[in-house]
Structures are given as structure tokens and as C-alpha cells.
Amino acid sequence: MCNLSQIHVDAGLKRGLAKGRREGRKEGLAEGIKKEMIKNVTTIMRKTNQTADQVMDLLDIDKSLRPQIIRFIKQQNQ
């Protein structure tokens, strides 16, 4: 019985680790996209002398992401 229980535990652990890796990759990809988006916004701001809001309007950045982008830009400028 002990070996059978261990097989179930190992299988569950393997599934859990695989799921965690998939979720981690998604989060990492999302972070990379956000960082690239912030870089693009700040570059366009600098080159065109526009505000972050104007640039984000120009780029059609989703309204839900804008507060995070603005917060990061303010942190960089401090």
C-alpha cells in the first residue's frame, strides 16, 4: 500500500509542478511585454515631448494597464 500511495503523491506533484511552470511562463511573458510597453512609452514621450497619457492614447494601450505604466514611469523619474 505504501508504494501505491507514493505513486499517487508523485503523480500529483508532477502535475502540480508542470502547472506551476506553465503559469510562471505566462507571468514572465506578461512581465516582458509590460516592460517593453513601458520602454516604448517612455521613448516616444522623450522623442515627441508628449505626456504618458497622450502616448498611451496614440498606442491604444488598454486602460487597465495605464496606472501601472504611469506608476513605473514616475518611479524611474525620481
MMTF fields as JSON, N, C-alpha, C and O atoms, coordinates in Angstrom:
{
  "mmtfVersion": "1.0.0",
  "mmtfProducer": "UNKNOWN",
  "numBonds": 311,
  "numAtoms": 312,
  "numGroups": 78,
  "numChains": 1,
  "numModels": 1,
  "chainsPerModel": [1],
  "groupsPerChain": [78],
  "chainIdList": ["A"],
  "bondAtomList": [4, 2, 8, 6, 12, 10, 16, 14, 20, 18, 24, 22, 28, 26, 32, 30, 36, 34, 40, 38, 44, 42, 48, 46, 52, 50, 56, 54, 60, 58, 64, 62, 68, 66, 72, 70, 76, 74, 80, 78, 84, 82, 88, 86, 92, 90, 96, 94, 100, 98, 104, 102, 108, 106, 112, 110, 116, 114, 120, 118, 124, 122, 128, 126, 132, 130, 136, 134, 140, 138, 144, 142, 148, 146, 152, 150, 156, 154, 160, 158, 164, 162, 168, 166, 172, 170, 176, 174, 180, 178, 184, 182, 188, 186, 192, 190, 196, 194, 200, 198, 204, 202, 208, 206, 212, 210, 216, 214, 220, 218, 224, 222, 228, 226, 232, 230, 236, 234, 240, 238, 244, 242, 248, 246, 252, 250, 256, 254, 260, 258, 264, 262, 268, 266, 272, 270, 276, 274, 280, 278, 284, 282, 288, 286, 292, 290, 296, 294, 300, 298, 304, 302, 308, 306],
  "bondOrderList": [1, 1, 1, 1, 1, 1, 1, 1, 1, 1, 1, 1, 1, 1, 1, 1, 1, 1, 1, 1, 1, 1, 1, 1, 1, 1, 1, 1, 1, 1, 1, 1, 1, 1, 1, 1, 1, 1, 1, 1, 1, 1, 1, 1, 1, 1, 1, 1, 1, 1, 1, 1, 1, 1, 1, 1, 1, 1, 1, 1, 1, 1, 1, 1, 1, 1, 1, 1, 1, 1, 1, 1, 1, 1, 1, 1, 1],
  "groupList": [{"groupName": "MET", "atomNameList": ["N", "CA", "C", "O"], "elementList": ["N", "C", "C", "O"], "formalChargeList": [0, 0, 0, 0], "bondAtomList": [1, 0, 2, 1, 3, 2], "bondOrderList": [1, 1, 2], "singleLetterCode": "M", "chemCompType": "L-PEPTIDE LINKING"}, {"groupName": "CYS", "atomNameList": ["N", "CA", "C", "O"], "elementList": ["N", "C", "C", "O"], "formalChargeList": [0, 0, 0, 0], "bondAtomList": [1, 0, 2, 1, 3, 2], "bondOrderList": [1, 1, 2], "singleLetterCode": "C", "chemCompType": "L-PEPTIDE LINKING"}, {"groupName": "ASN", "atomNameList": ["N", "CA", "C", "O"], "elementList": ["N", "C", "C", "O"], "formalChargeList": [0, 0, 0, 0], "bondAtomList": [1, 0, 2, 1, 3, 2], "bondOrderList": [1, 1, 2], "singleLetterCode": "N", "chemCompType": "L-PEPTIDE LINKING"}, {"groupName": "LEU", "atomNameList": ["N", "CA", "C", "O"], "elementList": ["N", "C", "C", "O"], "formalChargeList": [0, 0, 0, 0], "bondAtomList": [1, 0, 2, 1, 3, 2], "bondOrderList": [1, 1, 2], "singleLetterCode": "L", "chemCompType": "L-PEPTIDE LINKING"}, {"groupName": "SER", "atomNameList": ["N", "CA", "C", "O"], "elementList": ["N", "C", "C", "O"], "formalChargeList": [0, 0, 0, 0], "bondAtomList": [1, 0, 2, 1, 3, 2], "bondOrderList": [1, 1, 2], "singleLetterCode": "S", "chemCompType": "L-PEPTIDE LINKING"}, {"groupName": "GLN", "atomNameList": ["N", "CA", "C", "O"], "elementList": ["N", "C", "C", "O"], "formalChargeList": [0, 0, 0, 0], "bondAtomList": [1, 0, 2, 1, 3, 2], "bondOrderList": [1, 1, 2], "singleLetterCode": "Q", "chemCompType": "L-PEPTIDE LINKING"}, {"groupName": "ILE", "atomNameList": ["N", "CA", "C", "O"], "elementList": ["N", "C", "C", "O"], "formalChargeList": [0, 0, 0, 0], "bondAtomList": [1, 0, 2, 1, 3, 2], "bondOrderList": [1, 1, 2], "singleLetterCode": "I", "chemCompType": "L-PEPTIDE LINKING"}, {"groupName": "HIS", "atomNameList": ["N", "CA", "C", "O"], "elementList": ["N", "C", "C", "O"], "formalChargeList": [0, 0, 0, 0], "bondAtomList": [1, 0, 2, 1, 3, 2], "bondOrderList": [1, 1, 2], "singleLetterCode": "H", "chemCompType": "L-PEPTIDE LINKING"}, {"groupName": "VAL", "atomNameList": ["N", "CA", "C", "O"], "elementList": ["N", "C", "C", "O"], "formalChargeList": [0, 0, 0, 0], "bondAtomList": [1, 0, 2, 1, 3, 2], "bondOrderList": [1, 1, 2], "singleLetterCode": "V", "chemCompType": "L-PEPTIDE LINKING"}, {"groupName": "ASP", "atomNameList": ["N", "CA", "C", "O"], "elementList": ["N", "C", "C", "O"], "formalChargeList": [0, 0, 0, 0], "bondAtomList": [1, 0, 2, 1, 3, 2], "bondOrderList": [1, 1, 2], "singleLetterCode": "D", "chemCompType": "L-PEPTIDE LINKING"}, {"groupName": "ALA", "atomNameList": ["N", "CA", "C", "O"], "elementList": ["N", "C", "C", "O"], "formalChargeList": [0, 0, 0, 0], "bondAtomList": [1, 0, 2, 1, 3, 2], "bondOrderList": [1, 1, 2], "singleLetterCode": "A", "chemCompType": "L-PEPTIDE LINKING"}, {"groupName": "GLY", "atomNameList": ["N", "CA", "C", "O"], "elementList": ["N", "C", "C", "O"], "formalChargeList": [0, 0, 0, 0], "bondAtomList": [1, 0, 2, 1, 3, 2], "bondOrderList": [1, 1, 2], "singleLetterCode": "G", "chemCompType": "PEPTIDE LINKING"}, {"groupName": "LYS", "atomNameList": ["N", "CA", "C", "O"], "elementList": ["N", "C", "C", "O"], "formalChargeList": [0, 0, 0, 0], "bondAtomList": [1, 0, 2, 1, 3, 2], "bondOrderList": [1, 1, 2], "singleLetterCode": "K", "chemCompType": "L-PEPTIDE LINKING"}, {"groupName": "ARG", "atomNameList": ["N", "CA", "C", "O"], "elementList": ["N", "C", "C", "O"], "formalChargeList": [0, 0, 0, 0], "bondAtomList": [1, 0, 2, 1, 3, 2], "bondOrderList": [1, 1, 2], "singleLetterCode": "R", "chemCompType": "L-PEPTIDE LINKING"}, {"groupName": "GLU", "atomNameList": ["N", "CA", "C", "O"], "elementList": ["N", "C", "C", "O"], "formalChargeList": [0, 0, 0, 0], "bondAtomList": [1, 0, 2, 1, 3, 2], "bondOrderList": [1, 1, 2], "singleLetterCode": "E", "chemCompType": "L-PEPTIDE LINKING"}, {"groupName": "THR", "atomNameList": ["N", "CA", "C", "O"], "elementList": ["N", "C", "C", "O"], "formalChargeList": [0, 0, 0, 0], "bondAtomList": [1, 0, 2, 1, 3, 2], "bondOrderList": [1, 1, 2], "singleLetterCode": "T", "chemCompType": "L-PEPTIDE LINKING"}, {"groupName": "PRO", "atomNameList": ["N", "CA", "C", "O"], "elementList": ["N", "C", "C", "O"], "formalChargeList": [0, 0, 0, 0], "bondAtomList": [1, 0, 2, 1, 3, 2], "bondOrderList": [1, 1, 2], "singleLetterCode": "P", "chemCompType": "L-PEPTIDE LINKING"}, {"groupName": "PHE", "atomNameList": ["N", "CA", "C", "O"], "elementList": ["N", "C", "C", "O"], "formalChargeList": [0, 0, 0, 0], "bondAtomList": [1, 0, 2, 1, 3, 2], "bondOrderList": [1, 1, 2], "singleLetterCode": "F", "chemCompType": "L-PEPTIDE LINKING"}],
  "groupTypeList": [0, 1, 2, 3, 4, 5, 6, 7, 8, 9, 10, 11, 3, 12, 13, 11, 3, 10, 12, 11, 13, 13, 14, 11, 13, 12, 14, 11, 3, 10, 14, 11, 6, 12, 12, 14, 0, 6, 12, 2, 8, 15, 15, 6, 0, 13, 12, 15, 2, 5, 15, 10, 9, 5, 8, 0, 9, 3, 3, 9, 6, 9, 12, 4, 3, 13, 16, 5, 6, 6, 13, 17, 6, 12, 5, 5, 2, 5],
  "groupIdList": [1, 2, 3, 4, 5, 6, 7, 8, 9, 10, 11, 12, 13, 14, 15, 16, 17, 18, 19, 20, 21, 22, 23, 24, 25, 26, 27, 28, 29, 30, 31, 32, 33, 34, 35, 36, 37, 38, 39, 40, 41, 42, 43, 44, 45, 46, 47, 48, 49, 50, 51, 52, 53, 54, 55, 56, 57, 58, 59, 60, 61, 62, 63, 64, 65, 66, 67, 68, 69, 70, 71, 72, 73, 74, 75, 76, 77, 78],
  "secStructList": [7, 2, 2, 2, 2, 2, 2, 2, 2, 2, 2, 2, 2, 2, 2, 2, 2, 2, 2, 2, 2, 2, 2, 2, 2, 2, 2, 2, 2, 2, 2, 2, 2, 2, 2, 2, 2, 2, 2, 2, 2, 2, 2, 2, 2, 2, 2, 2, 6, 7, 7, 2, 2, 2, 2, 2, 2, 2, 6, 6, 7, 7, 6, 6, 6, 2, 2, 2, 2, 2, 2, 2, 2, 2, 2, 2, 6, 7],
  "xCoordList": [0.811, 0.0, 0.856, 0.495, 1.957, 2.806, 3.311, 3.33, 3.721, 4.217, 3.12, 3.381, 1.905, 0.776, 0.477, 0.212, 0.514, 0.293, 1.369, 1.084, 2.599, 3.708, 3.559, 3.911, 3.049, 2.82, 1.825, 2.031, 0.752, -0.257, 0.322, 0.051, 1.102, 1.732, 2.683, 2.669, 3.498, 4.45, 3.736, 4.167, 2.655, 1.902, 1.289, 1.307, 0.749, 0.163, 1.207, 0.966, 2.369, 3.465, 3.928, 4.175, 4.042, 4.473, 3.473, 3.884, 2.179, 1.149, 1.205, 1.089, 1.383, 1.451, 2.646, 2.524, 3.79, 4.99, 4.835, 5.251, 4.238, 4.03, 3.094, 3.327, 2.039, 1.091, 1.79, 1.59, 2.59, 3.322, 4.288, 4.426, 4.95, 5.863, 5.093, 5.535, 3.951, 3.141, 2.691, 2.779, 2.211, 1.75, 2.906, 2.748, 4.058, 5.235, 5.683, 6.089, 5.612, 5.975, 5.025, 5.449, 3.729, 2.745, 3.012, 2.976, 3.28, 3.557, 4.836, 4.897, 5.849, 7.105, 6.924, 7.5, 6.133, 5.86, 5.1, 5.405, 4.107, 3.336, 4.23, 4.087, 5.152, 6.075, 6.978, 7.229, 7.464, 8.311, 7.59, 8.162, 6.339, 5.532, 5.319, 5.427, 5.014, 4.819, 6.078, 6.016, 7.222, 8.485, 8.758, 9.213, 8.485, 8.693, 7.723, 8.086, 6.497, 5.498, 5.931, 5.814, 6.425, 6.89, 8.063, 8.14, 8.975, 10.125, 9.657, 10.166, 8.693, 8.178, 7.506, 7.709, 6.71, 6.01, 7.023, 6.903, 8.012, 8.982, 9.823, 10.15, 10.168, 10.937, 10.139, 10.661, 8.881, 8.034, 7.791, 7.767, 7.61, 7.429, 8.626, 8.479, 9.808, 11.038, 11.219, 11.615, 10.936, 11.186, 10.121, 10.399, 8.903, 7.824, 7.382, 6.54, 7.94, 7.546, 6.062, 5.405, 5.545, 4.155, 4.087, 5.063, 2.901, 2.692, 2.488, 2.251, 2.584, 2.36, 0.944, 0.743, -0.036, -1.421, -1.585, -2.281, -0.947, -1.043, -0.424, -0.981, 0.706, 1.384, 0.562, 0.423, 0.017, -0.782, -2.055, -2.519, -2.629, -3.772, -3.344, -4.044, -2.21, -1.686, -1.456, -1.737, -0.949, -0.639, -1.827, -1.711, -2.965, -4.167, -3.893, -4.33, -3.169, -2.878, -4.129, -4.799, -4.431, -5.624, -5.643, -4.62, -6.806, -6.955, -6.577, -6.138, -6.738, -6.413, -4.903, -4.481, -4.09, -2.633, -2.028, -0.904, -2.742, -2.196, -1.718, -0.637, -2.463, -1.959, -0.617, 0.243, -0.434, 0.83, 1.976, 3.073, 1.71, 2.737, 3.118, 4.3, 2.123, 2.383, 3.154, 4.083, 2.775, 3.461, 4.941, 5.816, 5.21, 6.585, 7.382, 8.545, 6.766, 7.453, 7.798, 8.89, 6.87, 7.132, 8.274, 9.099, 8.333, 9.41, 10.763, 11.772, 10.781, 12.03, 12.525, 13.732, 11.61, 11.98, 12.338, 12.685, 12.263, 12.574, 14.045, 14.468],
  "yCoordList": [-1.195, 0.0, 1.262, 2.257, 1.228, 2.405, 2.829, 4.018, 1.855, 2.172, 2.761, 3.674, 2.256, 2.766, 4.211, 5.037, 4.524, 5.901, 6.822, 7.944, 6.352, 7.163, 7.465, 8.557, 6.525, 6.731, 7.863, 8.714, 7.888, 8.945, 10.297, 11.313, 10.307, 11.547, 12.067, 13.256, 11.191, 11.596, 12.134, 13.131, 11.484, 11.932, 13.305, 14.172, 13.49, 14.795, 15.889, 17.0, 15.574, 16.534, 16.901, 18.07, 15.896, 16.131, 17.038, 17.965, 16.79, 17.639, 19.054, 20.026, 19.166, 20.489, 21.296, 22.495, 20.659, 21.345, 21.785, 22.884, 20.928, 21.279, 22.481, 23.389, 22.474, 23.604, 24.881, 25.945, 24.788, 25.948, 26.519, 27.736, 25.636, 26.107, 26.825, 27.869, 26.286, 26.94, 28.316, 29.282, 28.41, 29.696, 30.681, 31.871, 30.187, 31.041, 31.589, 32.747, 30.768, 31.23, 32.319, 33.317, 32.12, 33.133, 34.454, 35.517, 34.382, 35.596, 36.265, 37.49, 35.471, 36.014, 36.695, 37.755, 36.099, 36.687, 37.991, 38.977, 38.001, 39.225, 40.332, 41.488, 39.997, 40.997, 41.553, 42.757, 40.674, 41.111, 42.055, 43.036, 41.751, 42.612, 43.96, 45.0, 43.949, 45.214, 46.066, 47.276, 45.429, 46.174, 46.783, 47.923, 46.031, 46.54, 47.692, 48.669, 47.562, 48.609, 49.893, 50.986, 49.757, 50.918, 51.581, 52.807, 50.757, 51.289, 52.074, 53.162, 51.529, 52.212, 53.526, 54.535, 53.519, 54.741, 55.81, 56.957, 55.454, 56.462, 56.981, 58.167, 56.113, 56.551, 57.524, 58.556, 57.206, 58.094, 59.402, 60.464, 59.342, 60.567, 61.49, 62.686, 60.911, 61.697, 62.293, 63.451, 61.521, 61.973, 62.92, 63.718, 62.842, 63.673, 64.769, 65.595, 64.785, 65.768, 65.672, 66.691, 64.464, 64.243, 63.616, 63.054, 63.726, 63.111, 61.61, 61.11, 60.907, 59.462, 59.148, 58.209, 59.929, 59.693, 59.878, 59.1, 60.902, 61.135, 59.978, 59.531, 59.508, 58.403, 57.121, 56.382, 56.85, 55.641, 55.696, 54.663, 56.89, 57.038, 56.712, 55.998, 57.23, 57.004, 55.515, 55.019, 54.813, 53.389, 52.48, 51.258, 53.067, 52.294, 51.279, 50.131, 51.713, 50.832, 50.715, 51.708, 49.499, 49.214, 50.052, 50.219, 50.565, 51.453, 50.767, 51.432, 49.459, 48.748, 48.7, 48.537, 48.837, 48.788, 50.152, 50.237, 51.205, 52.556, 52.963, 53.543, 52.693, 53.09, 52.446, 53.092, 51.187, 50.506, 51.151, 51.331, 51.492, 52.101, 53.474, 53.8, 54.268, 55.612, 55.519, 56.293, 54.575, 54.39, 54.049, 54.582, 53.178, 52.788, 53.952, 54.144, 54.728, 55.889, 56.905, 57.473, 57.137, 58.081, 57.581, 58.376, 56.285, 55.719, 55.891, 56.139, 55.758, 55.922, 57.365, 57.608, 58.311, 59.716, 60.295, 61.473, 59.509, 60.017, 59.983, 60.38],
  "zCoordList": [0.0, 0.0, 0.0, -0.629, 0.682, 0.787, -0.588, -0.907, -1.403, -2.734, -3.609, -4.392, -3.489, -4.272, -3.886, -4.759, -2.617, -2.152, -2.691, -3.11, -2.681, -3.165, -4.655, -5.1, -5.416, -6.848, -7.052, -7.916, -6.273, -6.382, -5.968, -6.607, -4.921, -4.464, -5.534, -5.855, -6.079, -7.119, -8.356, -8.934, -8.762, -9.942, -9.693, -10.566, -8.498, -8.161, -8.133, -8.603, -7.579, -7.522, -8.932, -9.231, -9.787, -11.169, -11.891, -12.589, -11.737, -12.367, -11.814, -12.56, -10.498, -9.869, -10.341, -10.59, -10.468, -10.946, -12.396, -12.762, -13.22, -14.629, -14.744, -15.542, -13.944, -13.961, -13.491, -14.077, -12.462, -11.952, -12.983, -13.11, -13.713, -14.768, -15.867, -16.346, -16.274, -17.316, -16.86, -17.617, -15.633, -15.111, -14.976, -15.247, -14.559, -14.427, -15.773, -15.872, -16.798, -18.145, -18.615, -19.198, -18.357, -18.755, -18.048, -18.668, -16.747, -15.981, -16.467, -16.575, -16.758, -17.255, -18.597, -18.842, -19.459, -20.762, -20.601, -21.271, -19.713, -19.475, -18.932, -19.33, -18.026, -17.48, -18.57, -18.624, -19.438, -20.535, -21.475, -21.949, -21.738, -22.606, -21.94, -22.59, -20.632, -19.915, -19.929, -20.144, -19.7, -19.687, -21.055, -21.151, -22.106, -23.462, -23.756, -24.411, -23.268, -23.455, -22.738, -23.293, -21.519, -20.747, -21.454, -21.541, -21.957, -22.684, -23.911, -24.183, -24.648, -25.829, -25.471, -26.147, -24.418, -23.999, -23.61, -24.039, -22.811, -22.372, -23.545, -23.593, -24.473, -25.643, -26.485, -26.906, -26.736, -27.54, -26.801, -27.423, -25.486, -24.698, -24.881, -25.132, -24.75, -24.836, -26.233, -26.363, -27.265, -28.634, -29.17, -30.066, -28.633, -29.164, -28.211, -28.562, -27.01, -25.998, -25.639, -25.426, -25.573, -25.204, -23.821, -23.323, -23.208, -21.897, -22.054, -23.153, -20.94, -20.959, -21.44, -22.21, -20.989, -21.414, -22.919, -23.572, -23.464, -24.908, -25.691, -26.694, -25.239, -25.925, -25.801, -26.776, -24.617, -24.441, -25.273, -25.756, -25.447, -26.351, -27.777, -28.495, -28.177, -29.514, -29.773, -30.864, -28.772, -28.899, -28.585, -28.675, -28.22, -27.854, -26.754, -26.831, -25.732, -24.6, -23.748, -23.461, -23.351, -22.565, -21.286, -20.621, -20.963, -19.802, -18.493, -17.555, -18.417, -17.174, -16.922, -15.777, -17.962, -17.8, -17.52, -17.026, -17.821, -17.738, -16.345, -16.239, -15.275, -13.947, -13.602, -13.003, -13.973, -13.698, -14.474, -13.946, -15.722, -16.566, -16.02, -15.915, -15.676, -15.137, -13.827, -13.598, -12.962, -11.688, -11.92, -11.237, -12.864, -13.14, -13.716, -13.361, -14.599, -15.183, -14.105, -14.11, -13.182, -12.084, -11.209, -10.76, -10.963, -10.152, -10.84, -10.18, -12.161, -12.902, -12.853, -12.868, -12.794, -12.841, -11.471, -11.378, -10.43, -9.099, -8.807, -7.721]
}
